[in-house]
Amino acid sequence: MMVRASHILVSSEHEAKRLLQELKSGKDFPELAKRHSSCPSGKEGGDLGFFGKGQMVKEFEDAAFSAKVGDSVGPVKTQFGYHLIRVTARK
């Protein structure tokens, strides 16, 4: 199984929680990724494409594979910072 996910990477849990509230109030995930994500994928709205198990760091992978399509989850702490993750497809 593979999932397709987008993410927003920030340096603080506080910022991640603030952005999660913005998402819950209806803000556009790709737009927030473009404006706030420190990952190069932010330019593409945070899209990481499809990936399988073993391709991402464990904490990120566990969250992505346990989320339903359309869900935004996080903050998820990894060695890179704090992620908000949205699963956009499964196959």
A tleap script that builds the chain and sets N, CA, C and O, in Angstrom:
source leaprc.protein.ff14SB
mol = sequence {
  NMET MET VAL ARG ALA SER HIE ILE LEU VAL
  SER SER GLU HIE GLU ALA LYS ARG LEU LEU
  GLN GLU LEU LYS SER GLY LYS ASP PHE PRO
  GLU LEU ALA LYS ARG HIE SER SER CYS PRO
  SER GLY LYS GLU GLY GLY ASP LEU GLY PHE
  PHE GLY LYS GLY GLN MET VAL LYS GLU PHE
  GLU ASP ALA ALA PHE SER ALA LYS VAL GLY
  ASP SER VAL GLY PRO VAL LYS THR GLN PHE
  GLY TYR HIE LEU ILE ARG VAL THR ALA ARG
  CLYS
}
set mol.1.N position { 0.829 -1.189 0.000 }
set mol.1.CA position { 0.000 0.000 0.000 }
set mol.1.C position { 0.870 1.247 0.000 }
set mol.1.O position { 1.946 1.282 0.597 }
set mol.2.N position { 0.373 2.266 -0.685 }
set mol.2.CA position { 1.066 3.552 -0.714 }
set mol.2.C position { 0.074 4.650 -0.357 }
set mol.2.O position { -1.130 4.518 -0.575 }
set mol.3.N position { 0.603 5.733 0.193 }
set mol.3.CA position { -0.225 6.907 0.444 }
set mol.3.C position { 0.402 8.102 -0.263 }
set mol.3.O position { 1.610 8.156 -0.493 }
set mol.4.N position { -0.449 9.043 -0.594 }
set mol.4.CA position { 0.022 10.325 -1.107 }
set mol.4.C position { -0.314 11.342 -0.031 }
set mol.4.O position { -1.445 11.410 0.449 }
set mol.5.N position { 0.680 12.127 0.336 }
set mol.5.CA position { 0.467 13.091 1.410 }
set mol.5.C position { 1.130 14.416 1.082 }
set mol.5.O position { 2.072 14.502 0.295 }
set mol.6.N position { 0.598 15.433 1.719 }
set mol.6.CA position { 1.194 16.760 1.709 }
set mol.6.C position { 1.540 17.095 3.143 }
set mol.6.O position { 0.940 16.561 4.077 }
set mol.7.N position { 2.513 17.984 3.320 }
set mol.7.CA position { 2.829 18.373 4.691 }
set mol.7.C position { 3.270 19.817 4.751 }
set mol.7.O position { 3.639 20.436 3.752 }
set mol.8.N position { 3.215 20.326 5.970 }
set mol.8.CA position { 3.749 21.641 6.303 }
set mol.8.C position { 4.763 21.394 7.405 }
set mol.8.O position { 4.433 20.819 8.442 }
set mol.9.N position { 5.999 21.828 7.182 }
set mol.9.CA position { 7.075 21.637 8.159 }
set mol.9.C position { 7.435 22.981 8.782 }
set mol.9.O position { 7.770 23.938 8.083 }
set mol.10.N position { 7.358 23.033 10.120 }
set mol.10.CA position { 7.728 24.240 10.855 }
set mol.10.C position { 8.643 23.857 12.009 }
set mol.10.O position { 8.772 22.681 12.350 }
set mol.11.N position { 9.280 24.868 12.609 }
set mol.11.CA position { 10.288 24.573 13.628 }
set mol.11.C position { 9.734 24.451 15.043 }
set mol.11.O position { 10.409 23.907 15.917 }
set mol.12.N position { 8.508 24.947 15.293 }
set mol.12.CA position { 7.997 24.900 16.666 }
set mol.12.C position { 6.630 24.238 16.741 }
set mol.12.O position { 5.826 24.343 15.815 }
set mol.13.N position { 6.378 23.563 17.841 }
set mol.13.CA position { 5.081 22.938 18.076 }
set mol.13.C position { 3.992 24.011 18.153 }
set mol.13.O position { 2.874 23.803 17.682 }
set mol.14.N position { 4.322 25.145 18.742 }
set mol.14.CA position { 3.364 26.244 18.861 }
set mol.14.C position { 2.883 26.692 17.472 }
set mol.14.O position { 1.683 26.855 17.252 }
set mol.15.N position { 3.817 26.886 16.549 }
set mol.15.CA position { 3.442 27.305 15.196 }
set mol.15.C position { 2.611 26.228 14.505 }
set mol.15.O position { 1.641 26.540 13.814 }
set mol.16.N position { 2.988 24.960 14.688 }
set mol.16.CA position { 2.233 23.860 14.074 }
set mol.16.C position { 0.794 23.843 14.591 }
set mol.16.O position { -0.141 23.658 13.813 }
set mol.17.N position { 0.614 24.034 15.893 }
set mol.17.CA position { -0.737 24.035 16.463 }
set mol.17.C position { -1.546 25.227 15.954 }
set mol.17.O position { -2.745 25.104 15.701 }
set mol.18.N position { -0.903 26.360 15.807 }
set mol.18.CA position { -1.587 27.548 15.281 }
set mol.18.C position { -2.055 27.299 13.842 }
set mol.18.O position { -3.183 27.638 13.483 }
set mol.19.N position { -1.182 26.706 13.027 }
set mol.19.CA position { -1.553 26.415 11.635 }
set mol.19.C position { -2.652 25.356 11.567 }
set mol.19.O position { -3.515 25.422 10.692 }
set mol.20.N position { -2.632 24.384 12.475 }
set mol.20.CA position { -3.682 23.363 12.507 }
set mol.20.C position { -5.038 24.019 12.783 }
set mol.20.O position { -6.047 23.633 12.194 }
set mol.21.N position { -5.059 24.992 13.663 }
set mol.21.CA position { -6.308 25.716 13.933 }
set mol.21.C position { -6.782 26.461 12.684 }
set mol.21.O position { -7.980 26.507 12.402 }
set mol.22.N position { -5.850 27.037 11.945 }
set mol.22.CA position { -6.213 27.714 10.700 }
set mol.22.C position { -6.824 26.728 9.698 }
set mol.22.O position { -7.799 27.044 9.016 }
set mol.23.N position { -6.232 25.522 9.621 }
set mol.23.CA position { -6.775 24.496 8.726 }
set mol.23.C position { -8.187 24.114 9.156 }
set mol.23.O position { -9.081 23.979 8.321 }
set mol.24.N position { -8.383 23.941 10.459 }
set mol.24.CA position { -9.695 23.548 10.967 }
set mol.24.C position { -10.738 24.633 10.723 }
set mol.24.O position { -11.931 24.342 10.639 }
set mol.25.N position { -10.295 25.872 10.609 }
set mol.25.CA position { -11.247 26.968 10.351 }
set mol.25.C position { -11.474 27.174 8.851 }
set mol.25.O position { -12.152 28.120 8.449 }
set mol.26.N position { -10.909 26.290 8.026 }
set mol.26.CA position { -11.205 26.335 6.605 }
set mol.26.C position { -10.122 26.883 5.704 }
set mol.26.O position { -10.334 26.999 4.497 }
set mol.27.N position { -8.968 27.223 6.250 }
set mol.27.CA position { -7.879 27.724 5.399 }
set mol.27.C position { -7.394 26.614 4.465 }
set mol.27.O position { -7.522 25.427 4.769 }
set mol.28.N position { -6.842 27.020 3.337 }
set mol.28.CA position { -6.390 26.109 2.291 }
set mol.28.C position { -5.016 25.514 2.643 }
set mol.28.O position { -4.055 26.250 2.869 }
set mol.29.N position { -4.935 24.172 2.687 }
set mol.29.CA position { -3.688 23.497 3.051 }
set mol.29.C position { -2.540 23.882 2.123 }
set mol.29.O position { -1.481 24.277 2.612 }
set mol.30.N position { -2.707 23.783 0.791 }
set mol.30.CA position { -1.578 24.149 -0.087 }
set mol.30.C position { -1.112 25.595 0.099 }
set mol.30.O position { 0.084 25.881 0.046 }
set mol.31.N position { -2.060 26.493 0.315 }
set mol.31.CA position { -1.689 27.896 0.493 }
set mol.31.C position { -0.879 28.092 1.777 }
set mol.31.O position { 0.114 28.819 1.782 }
set mol.32.N position { -1.303 27.442 2.863 }
set mol.32.CA position { -0.544 27.536 4.119 }
set mol.32.C position { 0.847 26.907 3.958 }
set mol.32.O position { 1.825 27.415 4.505 }
set mol.33.N position { 0.931 25.806 3.211 }
set mol.33.CA position { 2.229 25.169 2.972 }
set mol.33.C position { 3.159 26.114 2.214 }
set mol.33.O position { 4.336 26.243 2.554 }
set mol.34.N position { 2.628 26.771 1.192 }
set mol.34.CA position { 3.445 27.696 0.397 }
set mol.34.C position { 3.968 28.841 1.269 }
set mol.34.O position { 5.108 29.277 1.107 }
set mol.35.N position { 3.139 29.322 2.187 }
set mol.35.CA position { 3.514 30.474 3.003 }
set mol.35.C position { 4.376 30.130 4.218 }
set mol.35.O position { 5.188 30.951 4.645 }
set mol.36.N position { 4.212 28.922 4.786 }
set mol.36.CA position { 4.838 28.644 6.077 }
set mol.36.C position { 5.825 27.480 6.116 }
set mol.36.O position { 6.671 27.436 7.009 }
set mol.37.N position { 5.745 26.538 5.180 }
set mol.37.CA position { 6.570 25.333 5.280 }
set mol.37.C position { 8.038 25.629 4.968 }
set mol.37.O position { 8.352 26.338 4.012 }
set mol.38.N position { 8.929 25.074 5.794 }
set mol.38.CA position { 10.367 25.228 5.559 }
set mol.38.C position { 10.907 24.137 4.639 }
set mol.38.O position { 12.083 24.163 4.276 }
set mol.39.N position { 10.065 23.180 4.257 }
set mol.39.CA position { 10.475 22.112 3.342 }
set mol.39.C position { 10.375 22.615 1.899 }
set mol.39.O position { 9.455 23.369 1.581 }
set mol.40.N position { 11.296 22.217 1.024 }
set mol.40.CA position { 11.186 22.621 -0.383 }
set mol.40.C position { 9.846 22.243 -1.020 }
set mol.40.O position { 9.412 22.892 -1.972 }
set mol.41.N position { 9.186 21.195 -0.502 }
set mol.41.CA position { 7.883 20.794 -1.044 }
set mol.41.C position { 6.822 21.873 -0.819 }
set mol.41.O position { 5.767 21.841 -1.453 }
set mol.42.N position { 7.085 22.807 0.058 }
set mol.42.CA position { 6.137 23.891 0.311 }
set mol.42.C position { 5.781 24.657 -0.952 }
set mol.42.O position { 4.644 25.099 -1.114 }
set mol.43.N position { 6.751 24.817 -1.847 }
set mol.43.CA position { 6.504 25.524 -3.104 }
set mol.43.C position { 5.432 24.834 -3.936 }
set mol.43.O position { 4.749 25.477 -4.733 }
set mol.44.N position { 5.287 23.532 -3.751 }
set mol.44.CA position { 4.280 22.734 -4.465 }
set mol.44.C position { 3.045 22.512 -3.597 }
set mol.44.O position { 2.283 21.576 -3.842 }
set mol.45.N position { 2.839 23.344 -2.602 }
set mol.45.CA position { 1.694 23.179 -1.711 }
set mol.45.C position { 1.888 22.069 -0.702 }
set mol.45.O position { 0.932 21.610 -0.078 }
set mol.46.N position { 3.139 21.634 -0.543 }
set mol.46.CA position { 3.459 20.600 0.440 }
set mol.46.C position { 3.377 19.180 -0.082 }
set mol.46.O position { 3.623 18.238 0.670 }
set mol.47.N position { 3.036 18.998 -1.361 }
set mol.47.CA position { 2.819 17.654 -1.912 }
set mol.47.C position { 4.121 16.850 -1.941 }
set mol.47.O position { 5.137 17.300 -2.471 }
set mol.48.N position { 4.062 15.653 -1.360 }
set mol.48.CA position { 5.218 14.743 -1.345 }
set mol.48.C position { 5.054 13.600 -2.335 }
set mol.48.O position { 5.964 12.785 -2.491 }
set mol.49.N position { 3.920 13.529 -3.001 }
set mol.49.CA position { 3.664 12.420 -3.913 }
set mol.49.C position { 3.359 11.142 -3.148 }
set mol.49.O position { 3.138 11.164 -1.937 }
set mol.50.N position { 3.350 10.019 -3.877 }
set mol.50.CA position { 3.080 8.725 -3.262 }
set mol.50.C position { 4.346 8.163 -2.634 }
set mol.50.O position { 5.439 8.332 -3.175 }
set mol.51.N position { 4.200 7.495 -1.493 }
set mol.51.CA position { 5.320 6.798 -0.873 }
set mol.51.C position { 4.809 5.564 -0.145 }
set mol.51.O position { 3.653 5.492 0.272 }
set mol.52.N position { 5.708 4.598 -0.006 }
set mol.52.CA position { 5.382 3.362 0.698 }
set mol.52.C position { 6.062 3.325 2.055 }
set mol.52.O position { 6.795 4.240 2.431 }
set mol.53.N position { 5.803 2.259 2.770 }
set mol.53.CA position { 6.432 2.090 4.085 }
set mol.53.C position { 7.944 1.992 3.912 }
set mol.53.O position { 8.438 1.376 2.967 }
set mol.54.N position { 8.663 2.605 4.834 }
set mol.54.CA position { 10.113 2.571 4.804 }
set mol.54.C position { 10.750 3.719 4.048 }
set mol.54.O position { 11.976 3.804 3.980 }
set mol.55.N position { 9.943 4.609 3.475 }
set mol.55.CA position { 10.506 5.717 2.700 }
set mol.55.C position { 10.596 7.024 3.475 }
set mol.55.O position { 11.339 7.926 3.088 }
set mol.56.N position { 9.847 7.132 4.565 }
set mol.56.CA position { 9.836 8.351 5.381 }
set mol.56.C position { 10.288 7.987 6.798 }
set mol.56.O position { 10.317 6.813 7.167 }
set mol.57.N position { 10.640 9.009 7.585 }
set mol.57.CA position { 11.002 8.732 8.971 }
set mol.57.C position { 9.787 8.127 9.679 }
set mol.57.O position { 8.644 8.423 9.330 }
set mol.58.N position { 10.046 7.286 10.669 }
set mol.58.CA position { 9.005 6.474 11.293 }
set mol.58.C position { 7.827 7.290 11.815 }
set mol.58.O position { 6.677 6.929 11.566 }
set mol.59.N position { 8.084 8.373 12.529 }
set mol.59.CA position { 6.985 9.142 13.122 }
set mol.59.C position { 6.063 9.698 12.035 }
set mol.59.O position { 4.840 9.683 12.174 }
set mol.60.N position { 6.664 10.182 10.968 }
set mol.60.CA position { 5.900 10.738 9.848 }
set mol.60.C position { 5.094 9.629 9.171 }
set mol.60.O position { 3.902 9.784 8.906 }
set mol.61.N position { 5.755 8.526 8.899 }
set mol.61.CA position { 5.120 7.397 8.232 }
set mol.61.C position { 3.952 6.852 9.053 }
set mol.61.O position { 2.878 6.597 8.507 }
set mol.62.N position { 4.153 6.673 10.353 }
set mol.62.CA position { 3.092 6.144 11.203 }
set mol.62.C position { 1.858 7.034 11.149 }
set mol.62.O position { 0.737 6.534 11.048 }
set mol.63.N position { 2.053 8.341 11.213 }
set mol.63.CA position { 0.930 9.281 11.175 }
set mol.63.C position { 0.245 9.248 9.807 }
set mol.63.O position { -0.984 9.231 9.732 }
set mol.64.N position { 1.022 9.238 8.738 }
set mol.64.CA position { 0.445 9.269 7.388 }
set mol.64.C position { -0.351 8.000 7.093 }
set mol.64.O position { -1.436 8.067 6.516 }
set mol.65.N position { 0.182 6.850 7.485 }
set mol.65.CA position { -0.503 5.596 7.182 }
set mol.65.C position { -1.708 5.352 8.080 }
set mol.65.O position { -2.563 4.533 7.741 }
set mol.66.N position { -1.799 6.039 9.216 }
set mol.66.CA position { -2.953 5.846 10.099 }
set mol.66.C position { -4.062 6.861 9.835 }
set mol.66.O position { -5.171 6.703 10.345 }
set mol.67.N position { -3.784 7.895 9.051 }
set mol.67.CA position { -4.794 8.928 8.766 }
set mol.67.C position { -5.694 8.493 7.614 }
set mol.67.O position { -5.294 7.713 6.750 }
set mol.68.N position { -6.921 9.017 7.621 }
set mol.68.CA position { -7.845 8.787 6.519 }
set mol.68.C position { -7.586 9.835 5.430 }
set mol.68.O position { -7.080 10.923 5.706 }
set mol.69.N position { -7.937 9.491 4.207 }
set mol.69.CA position { -7.809 10.440 3.097 }
set mol.69.C position { -8.624 11.693 3.430 }
set mol.69.O position { -9.797 11.610 3.794 }
set mol.70.N position { -7.981 12.843 3.298 }
set mol.70.CA position { -8.631 14.110 3.587 }
set mol.70.C position { -8.383 14.641 4.978 }
set mol.70.O position { -8.628 15.817 5.249 }
set mol.71.N position { -7.892 13.774 5.880 }
set mol.71.CA position { -7.610 14.208 7.255 }
set mol.71.C position { -6.316 15.008 7.317 }
set mol.71.O position { -5.368 14.740 6.580 }
set mol.72.N position { -6.294 15.983 8.200 }
set mol.72.CA position { -5.058 16.691 8.548 }
set mol.72.C position { -4.685 16.259 9.956 }
set mol.72.O position { -5.487 16.380 10.881 }
set mol.73.N position { -3.463 15.755 10.119 }
set mol.73.CA position { -3.017 15.272 11.425 }
set mol.73.C position { -1.738 15.985 11.838 }
set mol.73.O position { -0.978 16.478 11.005 }
set mol.74.N position { -1.526 16.025 13.138 }
set mol.74.CA position { -0.324 16.638 13.667 }
set mol.74.C position { -0.653 17.518 14.841 }
set mol.74.O position { -1.810 17.597 15.253 }
set mol.75.N position { 0.345 18.185 15.391 }
set mol.75.CA position { 1.736 18.158 14.931 }
set mol.75.C position { 2.426 16.817 15.207 }
set mol.75.O position { 2.214 16.189 16.245 }
set mol.76.N position { 3.251 16.405 14.252 }
set mol.76.CA position { 4.061 15.196 14.360 }
set mol.76.C position { 5.514 15.639 14.447 }
set mol.76.O position { 6.034 16.268 13.525 }
set mol.77.N position { 6.173 15.306 15.566 }
set mol.77.CA position { 7.561 15.712 15.770 }
set mol.77.C position { 8.505 14.691 15.160 }
set mol.77.O position { 8.387 13.494 15.421 }
set mol.78.N position { 9.451 15.170 14.338 }
set mol.78.CA position { 10.531 14.331 13.803 }
set mol.78.C position { 11.840 15.083 14.004 }
set mol.78.O position { 11.858 16.177 14.568 }
set mol.79.N position { 12.929 14.491 13.540 }
set mol.79.CA position { 14.224 15.171 13.655 }
set mol.79.C position { 14.275 16.444 12.817 }
set mol.79.O position { 15.170 17.268 13.005 }
set mol.80.N position { 13.319 16.620 11.887 }
set mol.80.CA position { 13.307 17.785 11.004 }
set mol.80.C position { 12.505 18.955 11.574 }
set mol.80.O position { 12.690 20.097 11.154 }
set mol.81.N position { 11.626 18.675 12.517 }
set mol.81.CA position { 10.772 19.708 13.093 }
set mol.81.C position { 9.389 19.150 13.344 }
set mol.81.O position { 9.228 17.977 13.680 }
set mol.82.N position { 8.388 20.007 13.178 }
set mol.82.CA position { 6.994 19.630 13.430 }
set mol.82.C position { 6.216 19.670 12.121 }
set mol.82.O position { 6.252 20.656 11.385 }
set mol.83.N position { 5.513 18.574 11.850 }
set mol.83.CA position { 4.787 18.425 10.596 }
set mol.83.C position { 3.283 18.444 10.836 }
set mol.83.O position { 2.790 17.899 11.823 }
set mol.84.N position { 2.571 19.075 9.925 }
set mol.84.CA position { 1.143 18.855 9.755 }
set mol.84.C position { 1.031 18.060 8.474 }
set mol.84.O position { 1.617 18.430 7.457 }
set mol.85.N position { 0.285 16.971 8.511 }
set mol.85.CA position { 0.236 16.041 7.383 }
set mol.85.C position { -1.208 15.915 6.916 }
set mol.85.O position { -2.117 15.753 7.730 }
set mol.86.N position { -1.416 15.990 5.609 }
set mol.86.CA position { -2.729 15.702 5.023 }
set mol.86.C position { -2.560 14.583 4.021 }
set mol.86.O position { -1.790 14.701 3.068 }
set mol.87.N position { -3.288 13.485 4.239 }
set mol.87.CA position { -3.284 12.375 3.290 }
set mol.87.C position { -4.274 12.711 2.178 }
set mol.87.O position { -5.442 12.998 2.440 }
set mol.88.N position { -3.796 12.671 0.939 }
set mol.88.CA position { -4.647 13.062 -0.192 }
set mol.88.C position { -5.093 11.883 -1.046 }
set mol.88.O position { -6.030 12.022 -1.832 }
set mol.89.N position { -4.440 10.714 -0.912 }
set mol.89.CA position { -4.846 9.532 -1.693 }
set mol.89.C position { -4.171 8.287 -1.131 }
set mol.89.O position { -3.171 8.364 -0.417 }
set mol.90.N position { -4.745 7.145 -1.471 }
set mol.90.CA position { -4.153 5.837 -1.155 }
set mol.90.C position { -4.238 4.957 -2.396 }
set mol.90.O position { -5.151 5.093 -3.211 }
set mol.91.N position { -3.267 4.053 -2.524 }
set mol.91.CA position { -3.375 3.059 -3.597 }
set mol.91.C position { -2.648 1.786 -3.209 }
set mol.91.O position { -2.624 0.828 -3.982 }
savepdb mol mol.pdb
quit
